Amino acid sequence: MDIRPTTPEEYQIFGEFCLEKGIDINPGQAGLNNGTRFGDELVKRNQRITRENLEVIYKDIQTTLVHLDPVKAEYDRLAAYFTDAERDAIAAFLNQQGLDIGDHLLSNWNVVAKFLIENKTASTRYVDENTKTFKTYSGKALPVTPENLKYALASIQRSPQGQHLSWKQQQPRRRFDAEAAKREYEAKKGTVERQEGPYFDPASGTMIRPLTGHVKQWRDGNHTDVTKIEPEPQDVDKLYDRKLAELINAVESNLIRDECRQYARKVRFASSSAREAFEEVNSWLERRLHDRRVSGYMG
């Protein structure tokens, strides 16, 4: 029986295989069980970790393994083509364009990232900023530049893939219907006893019954003109600045907490909205923690 320790190359083969198949290898009970299932089969068959051996074993134990959510599994595969900074740049672009970076962050990210990867040959030359000459781009995907991201989104929206994008939901504003209000009044005026006849106020577009007697006297003596108080913009900023601070302080890892704090300062400085900064840092932190779990297990 072969009892040689597992080599780094074999760990790499296993990690890439699980990444491709969407098998959960994150730290936790599911990842541990999946690794144990493969290990037991390799020992039982006295085999080393090779792509061919894993394929055969996978067919036999596939139904007993825990797989990742398909969207997360695809993100893990696509993210390998980009650096951390490039991943963040794609997410920031999604937010700026009004795409959902909450529940649909990963699915939106996948659509754009996949386009950049599959269309890497669409732009094989770029201008070197130092020499101002054309050079061939030899990376794995189109460079993550504002121009390429805009080109990608515009192309996706014109293709069937555009239906897979999810946009931020905006609450529709209800407009006051003066005609409907007058019709409602006409329908009810015969059933309500009034001291004075109502009149139509063109300013508010509603039917008004003037206050009389002691009610008017009480109103005049105790109330001044009241206007609707809208929250001050700075109050909203204070709220989301506080939420951002709480988000950073809740990070357990000292290293990631420091990274998050530095990233938050940069984002907050560049953003005019504390809410937008909070959403962007929150999405960055989710990806950072997810990437750390994956790279930690594979490393």
C-alpha positions as YAML, in Angstrom:
chain: A
units: angstrom
residues:
- id: 1
  name: MET
  ca: [0.00, 0.00, 0.00]
- id: 2
  name: ASP
  ca: [1.27, 3.46, -0.95]
- id: 3
  name: ILE
  ca: [1.68, 5.46, 2.27]
- id: 4
  name: ARG
  ca: [3.60, 8.45, 0.91]
- id: 5
  name: PRO
  ca: [2.26, 11.78, 2.18]
- id: 6
  name: THR
  ca: [0.07, 13.81, -0.13]
- id: 7
  name: THR
  ca: [2.14, 16.23, -2.20]
- id: 8
  name: PRO
  ca: [1.32, 19.92, -2.81]
- id: 9
  name: GLU
  ca: [0.72, 19.04, -6.45]
- id: 10
  name: GLU
  ca: [-1.89, 16.47, -5.44]
- id: 11
  name: TYR
  ca: [-3.64, 18.96, -3.16]
- id: 12
  name: GLN
  ca: [-3.72, 21.37, -6.09]
- id: 13
  name: ILE
  ca: [-5.23, 18.73, -8.38]
- id: 14
  name: PHE
  ca: [-7.86, 17.89, -5.78]
- id: 15
  name: GLY
  ca: [-8.71, 21.55, -5.17]
- id: 16
  name: GLU
  ca: [-9.09, 22.30, -8.87]
- id: 17
  name: PHE
  ca: [-11.22, 19.19, -9.38]
- id: 18
  name: CYS
  ca: [-13.61, 20.16, -6.57]
- id: 19
  name: LEU
  ca: [-13.73, 23.71, -7.85]
- id: 20
  name: GLU
  ca: [-14.77, 22.50, -11.29]
- id: 21
  name: LYS
  ca: [-17.40, 20.12, -9.94]
- id: 22
  name: GLY
  ca: [-18.77, 22.57, -7.37]
- id: 23
  name: ILE
  ca: [-17.92, 20.26, -4.45]
- id: 24
  name: ASP
  ca: [-17.90, 21.96, -1.04]
- id: 25
  name: ILE
  ca: [-14.36, 21.93, 0.40]
- id: 26
  name: ASN
  ca: [-14.75, 24.96, 2.65]
- id: 27
  name: PRO
  ca: [-13.76, 24.61, 6.31]
- id: 28
  name: GLY
  ca: [-16.66, 23.00, 8.14]
- id: 29
  name: GLN
  ca: [-18.41, 19.69, 8.54]
- id: 30
  name: ALA
  ca: [-19.54, 19.44, 4.91]
- id: 31
  name: GLY
  ca: [-16.07, 20.12, 3.52]
- id: 32
  name: LEU
  ca: [-14.49, 17.71, 5.99]
- id: 33
  name: ASN
  ca: [-16.94, 14.95, 5.10]
- id: 34
  name: ASN
  ca: [-16.34, 15.44, 1.39]
- id: 35
  name: GLY
  ca: [-12.58, 15.24, 1.82]
- id: 36
  name: THR
  ca: [-12.91, 12.15, 3.97]
- id: 37
  name: ARG
  ca: [-15.10, 10.40, 1.39]
- id: 38
  name: PHE
  ca: [-12.49, 10.90, -1.33]
- id: 39
  name: GLY
  ca: [-9.66, 9.94, 1.02]
- id: 40
  name: ASP
  ca: [-11.34, 6.69, 2.07]
- id: 41
  name: GLU
  ca: [-11.90, 5.71, -1.56]
- id: 42
  name: LEU
  ca: [-8.32, 6.48, -2.55]
- id: 43
  name: VAL
  ca: [-6.99, 4.39, 0.35]
- id: 44
  name: LYS
  ca: [-9.38, 1.54, -0.39]
- id: 45
  name: ARG
  ca: [-8.26, 1.49, -4.03]
- id: 46
  name: ASN
  ca: [-4.60, 2.14, -3.17]
- id: 47
  name: GLN
  ca: [-4.50, 5.08, -5.58]
- id: 48
  name: ARG
  ca: [-2.81, 8.46, -5.67]
- id: 49
  name: ILE
  ca: [-4.60, 11.73, -6.39]
- id: 50
  name: THR
  ca: [-4.79, 12.14, -10.14]
- id: 51
  name: ARG
  ca: [-7.41, 13.72, -12.33]
- id: 52
  name: GLU
  ca: [-8.33, 10.33, -13.80]
- id: 53
  name: ASN
  ca: [-8.67, 8.63, -10.41]
- id: 54
  name: LEU
  ca: [-10.82, 11.44, -9.03]
- id: 55
  name: GLU
  ca: [-13.15, 11.26, -12.04]
- id: 56
  name: VAL
  ca: [-13.77, 7.55, -11.48]
- id: 57
  name: ILE
  ca: [-14.32, 7.94, -7.74]
- id: 58
  name: TYR
  ca: [-16.60, 10.95, -8.24]
- id: 59
  name: LYS
  ca: [-18.97, 8.91, -10.40]
- id: 60
  name: ASP
  ca: [-19.35, 6.36, -7.59]
- id: 61
  name: ILE
  ca: [-19.78, 8.76, -4.62]
- id: 62
  name: GLN
  ca: [-21.34, 11.80, -6.31]
- id: 63
  name: THR
  ca: [-24.73, 11.39, -4.63]
- id: 64
  name: THR
  ca: [-23.15, 11.23, -1.15]
- id: 65
  name: LEU
  ca: [-21.23, 14.52, -1.48]
- id: 66
  name: VAL
  ca: [-22.35, 18.02, -0.51]
- id: 67
  name: HIS
  ca: [-22.18, 20.44, -3.43]
- id: 68
  name: LEU
  ca: [-22.09, 24.23, -3.28]
- id: 69
  name: ASP
  ca: [-24.94, 26.43, -4.42]
- id: 70
  name: PRO
  ca: [-24.50, 26.62, -8.23]
- id: 71
  name: VAL
  ca: [-24.09, 30.41, -8.18]
- id: 72
  name: LYS
  ca: [-21.35, 30.25, -5.52]
- id: 73
  name: ALA
  ca: [-19.67, 27.36, -7.29]
- id: 74
  name: GLU
  ca: [-19.55, 29.33, -10.54]
- id: 75
  name: TYR
  ca: [-18.19, 32.37, -8.69]
- id: 76
  name: ASP
  ca: [-15.37, 30.25, -7.25]
- id: 77
  name: ARG
  ca: [-14.43, 29.08, -10.75]
- id: 78
  name: LEU
  ca: [-14.59, 32.51, -12.37]
- id: 79
  name: ALA
  ca: [-12.89, 34.38, -9.51]
- id: 80
  name: ALA
  ca: [-9.67, 32.46, -10.17]
- id: 81
  name: TYR
  ca: [-9.22, 34.51, -13.35]
- id: 82
  name: PHE
  ca: [-9.00, 37.81, -11.49]
- id: 83
  name: THR
  ca: [-6.99, 39.43, -8.72]
- id: 84
  name: ASP
  ca: [-8.67, 40.65, -5.52]
- id: 85
  name: ALA
  ca: [-8.51, 44.23, -6.79]
- id: 86
  name: GLU
  ca: [-10.12, 43.24, -10.10]
- id: 87
  name: ARG
  ca: [-12.92, 41.35, -8.33]
- id: 88
  name: ASP
  ca: [-13.65, 44.42, -6.22]
- id: 89
  name: ALA
  ca: [-13.57, 46.67, -9.31]
- id: 90
  name: ILE
  ca: [-16.23, 44.54, -11.01]
- id: 91
  name: ALA
  ca: [-18.45, 44.65, -7.92]
- id: 92
  name: ALA
  ca: [-18.02, 48.41, -7.57]
- id: 93
  name: PHE
  ca: [-18.98, 48.86, -11.23]
- id: 94
  name: LEU
  ca: [-22.15, 46.80, -10.70]
- id: 95
  name: ASN
  ca: [-23.13, 49.05, -7.82]
- id: 96
  name: GLN
  ca: [-22.47, 52.24, -9.81]
- id: 97
  name: GLN
  ca: [-24.63, 51.01, -12.70]
- id: 98
  name: GLY
  ca: [-27.61, 50.27, -10.44]
- id: 99
  name: LEU
  ca: [-27.33, 46.49, -10.40]
- id: 100
  name: ASP
  ca: [-28.30, 44.58, -7.27]
- id: 101
  name: ILE
  ca: [-25.27, 43.94, -5.04]
- id: 102
  name: GLY
  ca: [-27.32, 42.42, -2.23]
- id: 103
  name: ASP
  ca: [-28.96, 39.04, -2.74]
- id: 104
  name: HIS
  ca: [-27.93, 38.95, -6.41]
- id: 105
  name: LEU
  ca: [-24.33, 40.16, -6.07]
- id: 106
  name: LEU
  ca: [-22.69, 36.88, -7.06]
- id: 107
  name: SER
  ca: [-25.07, 36.10, -9.93]
- id: 108
  name: ASN
  ca: [-24.60, 39.59, -11.43]
- id: 109
  name: TRP
  ca: [-20.84, 39.38, -10.88]
- id: 110
  name: ASN
  ca: [-20.73, 36.00, -12.62]
- id: 111
  name: VAL
  ca: [-22.49, 37.29, -15.74]
- id: 112
  name: VAL
  ca: [-20.04, 40.18, -16.22]
- id: 113
  name: ALA
  ca: [-16.94, 38.17, -15.27]
- id: 114
  name: LYS
  ca: [-17.89, 35.36, -17.64]
- id: 115
  name: PHE
  ca: [-18.22, 37.84, -20.50]
- id: 116
  name: LEU
  ca: [-14.74, 39.26, -19.79]
- id: 117
  name: ILE
  ca: [-13.26, 35.75, -19.81]
- id: 118
  name: GLU
  ca: [-15.05, 34.45, -22.88]
- id: 119
  name: ASN
  ca: [-14.36, 37.59, -24.89]
- id: 120
  name: LYS
  ca: [-10.69, 37.99, -24.03]
- id: 121
  name: THR
  ca: [-9.82, 37.73, -27.73]
- id: 122
  name: ALA
  ca: [-12.20, 40.58, -28.58]
- id: 123
  name: SER
  ca: [-9.45, 43.05, -27.66]
- id: 124
  name: THR
  ca: [-6.01, 41.54, -28.16]
- id: 125
  name: ARG
  ca: [-4.09, 44.82, -28.18]
- id: 126
  name: TYR
  ca: [-3.89, 47.72, -25.78]
- id: 127
  name: VAL
  ca: [-1.98, 50.98, -25.50]
- id: 128
  name: ASP
  ca: [0.98, 50.96, -23.13]
- id: 129
  name: GLU
  ca: [0.63, 54.19, -21.12]
- id: 130
  name: ASN
  ca: [4.41, 54.49, -20.74]
- id: 131
  name: THR
  ca: [5.47, 54.07, -24.36]
- id: 132
  name: LYS
  ca: [2.13, 55.00, -26.00]
- id: 133
  name: THR
  ca: [2.52, 51.99, -28.29]
- id: 134
  name: PHE
  ca: [0.24, 49.03, -28.93]
- id: 135
  name: LYS
  ca: [1.02, 45.80, -27.09]
- id: 136
  name: THR
  ca: [-0.62, 42.38, -27.09]
- id: 137
  name: TYR
  ca: [-2.66, 41.51, -24.02]
- id: 138
  name: SER
  ca: [-1.75, 38.03, -22.79]
- id: 139
  name: GLY
  ca: [-3.89, 37.73, -19.66]
- id: 140
  name: LYS
  ca: [-6.64, 35.22, -18.94]
- id: 141
  name: ALA
  ca: [-9.47, 37.70, -19.51]
- id: 142
  name: LEU
  ca: [-10.16, 41.19, -20.79]
- id: 143
  name: PRO
  ca: [-8.52, 43.75, -18.48]
- id: 144
  name: VAL
  ca: [-10.90, 45.06, -15.83]
- id: 145
  name: THR
  ca: [-10.99, 48.68, -16.98]
- id: 146
  name: PRO
  ca: [-13.93, 51.12, -16.94]
- id: 147
  name: GLU
  ca: [-14.04, 50.98, -20.74]
- id: 148
  name: ASN
  ca: [-14.12, 47.18, -20.87]
- id: 149
  name: LEU
  ca: [-16.71, 46.97, -18.10]
- id: 150
  name: LYS
  ca: [-19.01, 49.40, -19.92]
- id: 151
  name: TYR
  ca: [-18.48, 47.48, -23.14]
- id: 152
  name: ALA
  ca: [-19.26, 44.20, -21.36]
- id: 153
  name: LEU
  ca: [-22.48, 45.47, -19.75]
- id: 154
  name: ALA
  ca: [-23.73, 47.05, -22.97]
- id: 155
  name: SER
  ca: [-23.03, 43.83, -24.89]
- id: 156
  name: ILE
  ca: [-24.70, 41.67, -22.24]
- id: 157
  name: GLN
  ca: [-27.83, 43.82, -22.25]
- id: 158
  name: ARG
  ca: [-28.14, 43.34, -26.00]
- id: 159
  name: SER
  ca: [-27.81, 39.55, -25.68]
- id: 160
  name: PRO
  ca: [-29.98, 36.83, -24.09]
- id: 161
  name: GLN
  ca: [-27.67, 36.95, -21.07]
- id: 162
  name: GLY
  ca: [-29.15, 40.33, -20.20]
- id: 163
  name: GLN
  ca: [-32.21, 38.63, -18.74]
- id: 164
  name: HIS
  ca: [-30.01, 37.09, -16.05]
- id: 165
  name: LEU
  ca: [-29.05, 40.50, -14.61]
- id: 166
  name: SER
  ca: [-30.87, 41.69, -11.48]
- id: 167
  name: TRP
  ca: [-31.29, 45.40, -10.86]
- id: 168
  name: LYS
  ca: [-31.88, 47.33, -7.66]
- id: 169
  name: GLN
  ca: [-35.58, 47.63, -6.89]
- id: 170
  name: GLN
  ca: [-36.97, 51.16, -6.62]
- id: 171
  name: GLN
  ca: [-40.23, 51.82, -4.85]
- id: 172
  name: PRO
  ca: [-42.67, 53.51, -7.27]
- id: 173
  name: ARG
  ca: [-43.85, 56.93, -6.16]
- id: 174
  name: ARG
  ca: [-47.60, 57.27, -5.75]
- id: 175
  name: ARG
  ca: [-49.00, 60.39, -7.33]
- id: 176
  name: PHE
  ca: [-52.04, 62.10, -5.85]
- id: 177
  name: ASP
  ca: [-55.09, 61.70, -8.07]
- id: 178
  name: ALA
  ca: [-57.20, 64.84, -7.63]
- id: 179
  name: GLU
  ca: [-60.00, 63.57, -9.87]
- id: 180
  name: ALA
  ca: [-60.28, 60.36, -7.85]
- id: 181
  name: ALA
  ca: [-60.42, 62.39, -4.64]
- id: 182
  name: LYS
  ca: [-63.29, 64.51, -5.97]
- id: 183
  name: ARG
  ca: [-65.19, 61.42, -7.09]
- id: 184
  name: GLU
  ca: [-64.74, 59.89, -3.64]
- id: 185
  name: TYR
  ca: [-66.05, 63.04, -2.00]
- id: 186
  name: GLU
  ca: [-69.11, 63.21, -4.26]
- id: 187
  name: ALA
  ca: [-69.90, 59.62, -3.33]
- id: 188
  name: LYS
  ca: [-69.66, 60.26, 0.42]
- id: 189
  name: LYS
  ca: [-70.94, 63.79, 0.90]
- id: 190
  name: GLY
  ca: [-74.56, 62.69, 1.21]
- id: 191
  name: THR
  ca: [-73.78, 60.33, 4.10]
- id: 192
  name: VAL
  ca: [-71.75, 62.69, 6.31]
- id: 193
  name: GLU
  ca: [-73.30, 65.43, 8.44]
- id: 194
  name: ARG
  ca: [-71.33, 68.67, 8.17]
- id: 195
  name: GLN
  ca: [-71.66, 72.07, 9.84]
- id: 196
  name: GLU
  ca: [-70.34, 73.91, 6.78]
- id: 197
  name: GLY
  ca: [-70.10, 73.06, 3.14]
- id: 198
  name: PRO
  ca: [-66.77, 71.75, 1.90]
- id: 199
  name: TYR
  ca: [-64.67, 73.47, -0.70]
- id: 200
  name: PHE
  ca: [-62.03, 72.31, -3.17]
- id: 201
  name: ASP
  ca: [-58.50, 73.42, -2.33]
- id: 202
  name: PRO
  ca: [-56.53, 73.75, -5.58]
- id: 203
  name: ALA
  ca: [-53.19, 73.87, -3.73]
- id: 204
  name: SER
  ca: [-53.51, 70.40, -2.23]
- id: 205
  name: GLY
  ca: [-55.99, 69.01, -4.74]
- id: 206
  name: THR
  ca: [-58.34, 67.82, -1.98]
- id: 207
  name: MET
  ca: [-61.79, 68.62, -0.62]
- id: 208
  name: ILE
  ca: [-61.57, 70.63, 2.61]
- id: 209
  name: ARG
  ca: [-64.23, 71.11, 5.32]
- id: 210
  name: PRO
  ca: [-63.27, 74.23, 7.33]
- id: 211
  name: LEU
  ca: [-62.91, 73.87, 11.10]
- id: 212
  name: THR
  ca: [-65.54, 75.75, 13.11]
- id: 213
  name: GLY
  ca: [-66.50, 76.49, 16.69]
- id: 214
  name: HIS
  ca: [-64.42, 75.16, 19.57]
- id: 215
  name: VAL
  ca: [-62.38, 72.87, 17.29]
- id: 216
  name: LYS
  ca: [-61.05, 75.83, 15.33]
- id: 217
  name: GLN
  ca: [-60.44, 77.79, 18.53]
- id: 218
  name: TRP
  ca: [-58.44, 74.91, 20.01]
- id: 219
  name: ARG
  ca: [-56.43, 74.53, 16.80]
- id: 220
  name: ASP
  ca: [-55.61, 78.23, 16.60]
- id: 221
  name: GLY
  ca: [-54.59, 78.37, 20.25]
- id: 222
  name: ASN
  ca: [-52.42, 75.29, 20.37]
- id: 223
  name: HIS
  ca: [-50.96, 74.74, 16.88]
- id: 224
  name: THR
  ca: [-48.88, 76.62, 14.41]
- id: 225
  name: ASP
  ca: [-48.40, 75.76, 10.79]
- id: 226
  name: VAL
  ca: [-46.92, 72.30, 10.62]
- id: 227
  name: THR
  ca: [-44.79, 71.14, 7.72]
- id: 228
  name: LYS
  ca: [-43.54, 67.65, 7.05]
- id: 229
  name: ILE
  ca: [-40.08, 67.19, 8.50]
- id: 230
  name: GLU
  ca: [-37.79, 65.28, 6.19]
- id: 231
  name: PRO
  ca: [-34.69, 63.61, 7.64]
- id: 232
  name: GLU
  ca: [-31.58, 65.68, 7.15]
- id: 233
  name: PRO
  ca: [-29.13, 64.13, 4.65]
- id: 234
  name: GLN
  ca: [-26.37, 64.25, 7.22]
- id: 235
  name: ASP
  ca: [-28.54, 62.22, 9.61]
- id: 236
  name: VAL
  ca: [-28.74, 59.44, 7.02]
- id: 237
  name: ASP
  ca: [-24.97, 59.61, 6.54]
- id: 238
  name: LYS
  ca: [-24.45, 59.37, 10.29]
- id: 239
  name: LEU
  ca: [-26.68, 56.30, 10.42]
- id: 240
  name: TYR
  ca: [-24.76, 54.45, 7.69]
- id: 241
  name: ASP
  ca: [-21.38, 55.62, 8.98]
- id: 242
  name: ARG
  ca: [-22.34, 54.02, 12.30]
- id: 243
  name: LYS
  ca: [-23.50, 50.85, 10.54]
- id: 244
  name: LEU
  ca: [-20.22, 50.75, 8.62]
- id: 245
  name: ALA
  ca: [-18.22, 51.03, 11.83]
- id: 246
  name: GLU
  ca: [-20.27, 48.25, 13.44]
- id: 247
  name: LEU
  ca: [-19.74, 46.06, 10.36]
- id: 248
  name: ILE
  ca: [-15.96, 46.48, 10.57]
- id: 249
  name: ASN
  ca: [-15.80, 45.91, 14.34]
- id: 250
  name: ALA
  ca: [-17.78, 42.68, 14.00]
- id: 251
  name: VAL
  ca: [-15.06, 41.06, 11.84]
- id: 252
  name: GLU
  ca: [-13.37, 38.36, 13.93]
- id: 253
  name: SER
  ca: [-10.08, 38.19, 12.00]
- id: 254
  name: ASN
  ca: [-7.66, 40.98, 12.97]
- id: 255
  name: LEU
  ca: [-6.06, 40.85, 9.53]
- id: 256
  name: ILE
  ca: [-9.30, 41.08, 7.59]
- id: 257
  name: ARG
  ca: [-10.64, 43.72, 10.00]
- id: 258
  name: ASP
  ca: [-7.62, 45.94, 9.23]
- id: 259
  name: GLU
  ca: [-8.01, 45.32, 5.49]
- id: 260
  name: CYS
  ca: [-11.71, 46.14, 5.71]
- id: 261
  name: ARG
  ca: [-11.02, 49.34, 7.66]
- id: 262
  name: GLN
  ca: [-8.48, 50.51, 5.05]
- id: 263
  name: TYR
  ca: [-10.81, 49.64, 2.18]
- id: 264
  name: ALA
  ca: [-13.71, 51.44, 3.91]
- id: 265
  name: ARG
  ca: [-11.66, 54.61, 4.29]
- id: 266
  name: LYS
  ca: [-10.83, 54.58, 0.59]
- id: 267
  name: VAL
  ca: [-14.43, 53.89, -0.46]
- id: 268
  name: ARG
  ca: [-15.93, 56.45, 1.94]
- id: 269
  name: PHE
  ca: [-13.50, 59.11, 0.74]
- id: 270
  name: ALA
  ca: [-14.47, 58.50, -2.89]
- id: 271
  name: SER
  ca: [-18.22, 58.27, -2.24]
- id: 272
  name: SER
  ca: [-20.62, 61.10, -1.55]
- id: 273
  name: SER
  ca: [-23.10, 58.71, 0.08]
- id: 274
  name: ALA
  ca: [-22.47, 56.82, 3.33]
- id: 275
  name: ARG
  ca: [-25.14, 54.32, 2.35]
- id: 276
  name: GLU
  ca: [-23.43, 53.55, -0.96]
- id: 277
  name: ALA
  ca: [-20.10, 53.16, 0.84]
- id: 278
  name: PHE
  ca: [-21.66, 50.79, 3.39]
- id: 279
  name: GLU
  ca: [-23.18, 48.60, 0.65]
- id: 280
  name: GLU
  ca: [-19.93, 48.44, -1.29]
- id: 281
  name: VAL
  ca: [-17.82, 47.58, 1.77]
- id: 282
  name: ASN
  ca: [-20.39, 45.00, 2.88]
- id: 283
  name: SER
  ca: [-20.23, 43.25, -0.51]
- id: 284
  name: TRP
  ca: [-16.41, 43.43, -0.46]
- id: 285
  name: LEU
  ca: [-16.31, 41.85, 2.99]
- id: 286
  name: GLU
  ca: [-18.61, 38.99, 1.95]
- id: 287
  name: ARG
  ca: [-16.36, 38.16, -1.00]
- id: 288
  name: ARG
  ca: [-13.20, 38.54, 1.08]
- id: 289
  name: LEU
  ca: [-14.41, 36.12, 3.76]
- id: 290
  name: HIS
  ca: [-15.63, 33.68, 1.11]
- id: 291
  name: ASP
  ca: [-12.31, 33.79, -0.79]
- id: 292
  name: ARG
  ca: [-10.41, 33.28, 2.44]
- id: 293
  name: ARG
  ca: [-12.36, 30.12, 3.24]
- id: 294
  name: VAL
  ca: [-11.74, 28.69, -0.21]
- id: 295
  name: SER
  ca: [-8.03, 29.63, -0.44]
- id: 296
  name: GLY
  ca: [-7.43, 28.52, 3.15]
- id: 297
  name: TYR
  ca: [-8.67, 25.01, 2.45]
- id: 298
  name: MET
  ca: [-6.89, 24.69, -0.93]
- id: 299
  name: GLY
  ca: [-3.65, 26.20, 0.35]
...
